[in-house]
Amino acid sequence: MAVSPPVCDFGWPAPGFTLPGTDGRTYSLEELRGPKGTLVMFICNHCPYVLAVLDRILRDACDLQTLGIGVVAISANDAAAYPTDSFENMQRMAREKDFPFPYLHDASQEVARAYDAACTPDFFGFDAGLGLQYRGRLDASRREAAPEGTRRDLFEAMKQVAETGTGPQEQVPSMGCSIKWKAA
């Protein structure tokens, strides 16, 4: 079942975190933040919504980094229930796809809960001061990639954040698979 997150709560402060990356390093939000903004993405290895647009996510991440936007992806899914989302498989995907950003593992799911992440993919675009300015979709893709030439909603929003410090007032929520929470 597809899930959509809530709309942007402008100015909401990014919760800090320190998580292990697939490259063997540990990263904090403070060291990942960019001088003009930061994009925190919740993704995973198995979600068809993520897989349909992964190449576009990688393209947009590279383009945003050139604008001074720090980029990070986090997987928080229950790997016991979804083995494709295990840390080892995250490492393999990051290596095979040559991720241009750290891919972090939130095994405790505390970071995903702090962000109130709802789905994969779920995009959180922050300004230079780590205030939320964008919580919307990558583009018009759903379970299948939208046609080439589709408006790059995430890229355009974060470009605006980099240039002006504020995100667009009109935002379309992302859509994807629900975060796979561990049983309580």
N, C-alpha and C positions, 0 to 999 in steps of 0.2 A: 504494500500500500504506500502510495506517495505521501510525503509529509512536506509542509511548507512552514518555515519559521515565521515568527512575528516580524512586523515592520521595524524599521530603524528607530532606535531610541537615541536621538541625536545628543551627543555629548557624554553618553554613558562611558565610564572609565574602563579601560581594558584591564581585566584581572591579570596580575603577574603570574608567571609560572617558571619552573625550571624542569625540563624534561630531557630524556635521552633521545639522541638522534640516530638514524640508521647508519650514519657514518662513524659511529663510535664516540662522538663528542656529546657533551651535555650542553644544552642551550637555555638561556633565560630570555624572557621577553625583552628585557632592557638591552641585551646585546644584539637582538634581532631587529629592533625598531629602526626605521629609516629616518633620515633627516626631514623628509617631507610627508611621511606617513608610514603605516604598517598594515599589511594584509595578513590576517590570520584565517586560514582555511581549515575546516574540518572535512577530511576526505577519508576514504578507505580503499582497500584493494578490490573488494568484490562487487561494489555497488554498480549496477548498470548505468545509473545516471552519471556517476563519476567517470566510468570507463568510456562512455560515449563522448565525453568532452575533455578527456585528459590531455590530449595534444593541444587543445585550445587553452587549457589552464596553464600548461607549460609555456606556451607562446606568450600569453598575457603576463605571466610572472616575469619572464625575461624583459618584456617591454616596460613593465612597471618598475623594475629594478633600475633601469636606465634613467627613470624620472625621479629617483631618490626614495622609492617606496621599498621598505623592507618586506620580505615575503617569507612565510612559514606555513607548512601544512602539518596537521595533527591528526592522527588516527586514534580513536578512543573506543572502538568497537570491542565487544567481548570476544576475544580470540579463541576462548574455549568453545564457544558456540559457533563461531565463524572462523575456522582455522586459516582460511585464505587471508585473514586480516592479522595473522601472527606477526610478531616483530621480525622474524626471519623472512617472511614473505614481503613485509614492508621493505626490508633491506634489498631484497631481490628486485622489486619493482623500481625502487629509487635508482638502483644501479643500472638496470636494463633501460629505463626511460631517461636516464641521465638528468634527474631532477636538479634544477638550478637553484633550489632552496632547500633548507633543512626539512626533513620529514621526521616528525617527532612522535613518540609513542606515549600515550596517556593511559597506561595500564590500569591505574586506579580510577580513571574516569573523573577525577576531581576537577581537572581543567575544563573538560566538556561541560560538567555541571555548573562550574563558575561562569562560563560563557552562556549557559542555557542553550547550548547547541542542540538543534532539533533534527538535522538531517545531514546526509552526505550527498552532494557538497553543501556546506553552509559557509558563507563568506562574511567576514567581519572586517570592514575597512575603517581604519582609524587615522586621524590627523596626526600631525607631528607631536602633539601633546598627549596622544593616546586616548582621545575622545572619539567615540563612534560617529562615523559620518556616512557609512554605507552598510546595509545589510540586505543585499539583493542578489539577483541571479547573475550568472556569468553572461548568459545571452538567452535567446528564446529556445534553446535546446531543452529537451525533456529526456526521455529514455533513449532517444536517438538524437544525434547532432542535428542542429538546425542547418539550413542550407548555407553554403559559403557566402560570405558577404553580409551575413546577419549582423545587426548592430552589436557591438562589443560592450554590453551594459557595464560589466565590472570594470573593464579597462577605462572606459570613458568616465565613469564615476570616480575612480581613483586618480585619474589624470586631473580631473577637476579638483580633487582634494589636494593633490600635489601643488597645483597652481594657485588655489584660492584658500585652502584650509577648510573648505566646507563641501559636503556632498550634495547631490541633487535632492530636491524636495520630493520628487516623484521617483519611487523605487518599486520594482516588481520583485516579490520574494523569490528566493531560490526554491527548487523543488527537488526532492530526492528520497532515498531510503532513510528510514528512521535510524537514529543512532541505536546501535545494538547494546542496550544496557545490560549489565550483569544482574542476575537475580539478587534481590535484597536479602 
